[in-house]
Amino acid sequence: MARTLLVLLLLVAGCARMADMPPAPPAPPAPITAYVTPTYRIQVGDILSIRLLLSQELNEDVTVRPDGHISTTVVPDERAADRTVPELIAALTTGYEKVLRQPHVSVIVKQIAPVAVFVGGEVIQPGELLTIGTAPTLSQAIARAGGTKLSADDARVFIVRRGPKDEPVFLSTRYDVVRTAQDPAADIRLAPFDVVMVPRLGIAEVYRWYNQYVQQFINPNLGFSYLLNPTNGGQTVINSAR
């Protein structure tokens, strides 16, 4: 009964929150404009077409290596990752000028490498998510992972992100305020190779421990009870008697 009442109260609170939002328009605004990302920067795994207007025998396709560099017939090593196309053209032109007179270099991004993020923990389908172009937002990533489980603590989601020296950095975020439409700013855009971890609720963790270490190895007919965290003011009692 108490659980049913709690669910009803949460539903009422959710409806009240929804009432504060502006209604969706009956038709989308015209013209429809898509979100335009900032100037594209080349990334690892991209396939680039290097073209020379007057020296077509030097035309070639190259792949950006894991170290972010490329190698062409004339320029053995040049950084490409995190550069814009004009920046890379300028750098390659300087390299080609050592063997050609007034080279006309062009760079075409022939194939964009997919952006990978990872979602784990209490989601329906944990794993790797591949996206072409911009990395997904938090809600997009969790939606593609099938959503969160009932046992998920979506108020304590954390992200593992690689730092400048490939060192892991832990960042905290909250998915519950996105799911309940309380804070749209919390729907952050992820970075490539982010790992989103949705932890388990504390009560779900207690039940898992009880089921794994107590219920399966102790005769439930014996009957016993014990108190969790008696010194912290919390009194969670587990009773195995049936």
N, C-alpha and C positions, 0 to 999 in steps of 0.2 A: 504494500500500500504506500509506504513512504517513498519507495523508488518511483512508483507511478506518479505520485504528486510532484516529485522533483523533476521528472521528465516534462510534466505539464507546465511547471513554472519556467523551465528553460525554454520551452516552445513559446510561451507567452512573451518572455524577455526577447527572444529572437524576433518575434513579430513586431514588438515595439521598436526594436532597432531598425527593422526594415521600413517601418512607417516614417522614419526620419530621413530616408533617402529620397532624392528626386526621382520622379517616375521616368521610365524609359520612354523616349519619343515614339510615336506610332510608326514613323518611318525614319531611316537613317538620313543624316544631313547630306545634302548634295553640294558639290561633288564629294564622293567618298575619297578620303586621302589616307594612304597607308603610312604607318610610322616609318620615318626615314632615319636610318642610323647615321652616326657621324662618319667622316671620311674613312673608307675601308683601309685597314692596315694588314699587310700580308702576314700570314701565319704559317706555322710549321705544317707541312703536308700539302700546301697549295701547289698546283702545277702551273707554271708560268711559261708563256710563249715569248721568247726573245726574238725580235725581228729587226733586221737592218735593211733599210730601204735600198741602198746601193751595193750591198754585199750579201745577197740572199743565200749564198753558199754557207754563210755563218748562222742562218736561222736555225733555231733549235728550241725544244721544250725541255725545261728543267723542273725538278721537284725541290721544294725547300726542305732541307735536311732537318733532322731533329735538333741540331745545334743552331738552326735559324739561318744558315748560310746556303748559297747556291754556287755551283761551278759551271762555267761555260767554256767553250773552246778557247776563248781569248782571255777571259778573266777567271783564273783558277779558284778564287775564293772571294766571295762578297756577301756581306750580311744583307738579308732580305726581310727576315721576320721583323715585325713591328714597324716597318717602313711603309709609307704610302707608295703608290705606283710612280708618281713624279719623283719622289726622293730616290727610288731605286734606279729610275732612268738616268738621273743625274750622276749617280755613283757609277753605273755601268758605262756611261758616256766617257767619264774620266778614264776608266780602264781601257776602253776600246781606242781612245785617242793615242795610246802608246804604240799601236800597230796600224791604225787607219787614220786617214786625213778627213776631218770633219764627219765623223760617223753619225748617222741618223738612227738612233736606237729607239725602239718602242717596246713596251712590256704589256702583255695582255694576260690577265688572270684567267687562264683557261678553265681551271677547275678549283673550286674552293673546298678546302678540307673540312669535313664535318667537325662541329664542336661537340666534345664529349663531356657530359656531367654524369655523376653517379648518385643514385638515391638508395639508401639502405635503412635498415631498422624496421619500424612498425608500419610498413606500407604493404599493399597487396602484392605488387610485382616489383621487388627490388632489383636493381641492376643498372646497366649502362644505358644512357639515353644519348642518341646522336641527333644533332640539329645542324642543318645547313645555314650558315650565316651567323646571326646573333644568338648567344646563349639564352636559354629559356629563363623565365622568372621562376620564383619559388613555387607559386601556385601551378604554373604550367608543368614544372618538373614533377611535382607530387601528383598532379592529375594524370600525367602520362605513366606514372608508376601505379596507377589504379586507385589512388587515394590512400588515406590513412586507415589503419585498423581501429577497432573499438578500444584496443589496449594501448593506443598511442598517446603519448604525452606531447601534444602538438603545441603546448605553451613553452616547451624547452628544446626546440629544434636547434641543432648546431651544424655549422658548416666547417669543413676542413678545406683550407685553401693554401696553395703553394705560394710561399713568399718569394721575394726577389732572388734569394740564393737557394731556391727549391726547399726551403724550410717550411714545415707545416705550421699553419696558424689557425687557431680555433676562433670562430665567430659565432655569436649567439643570435637567434632570431625567433620570431613567434609566428606560427602558422595559424593558431587559433583565432587571432584578431583579423586575419584575412578570411578565414572560413566563415566567421560570423559577421563579416562586413563592418568591423569596427575601425580598422586602420588600413586604408589602401596603400599607404606608404610602406607598410611592412612587406608588401609583395615585391621584394627586392629582385633585381636582375642578377643572376648568377654569373660567375666568371668561368671560362673554360677550365675543365678538369676539377671543378668543385665537387666535393663529396658532401651530400646532404644526409644527415643522420637524424632519424625520428626516433627518440628513445621510448622506452616502455613506461607506462604509468607505474607509480610506486606500488599501488595495490595489485596491479597485474604481476609485478615482479615478485611480490610476496606470495601470490597464489602459485606462480610458476615454481618458486622454491619449495613451497609446501607440497605441491603435486609431485615434484621430482625427488625430493629427499625424505619426505615424511610419508605421504600416502602410499607410495609404491614399495616402501621397505618396512613399514611398521604396520602391524595388524590393526586395521581400523576398528575392530571390535573391542580393543582394549579401552579406548576412550581416554583422552587427556586434553588439557588446554594449557596454553601458555600465553604470556603477555609480551608484546613487542614494544620496545622503546619506553619502558616504564619511567625513565628519568627525564624524558623530554616532554612530559605532559600528555603525549599521545597514548591512548590505550586501545591498541588493536589486538583483539583476542581471537585466536584461532583454536577451534575446538574440533577434534577429529572424531568425536563420538557420533555414532549413527543410530 
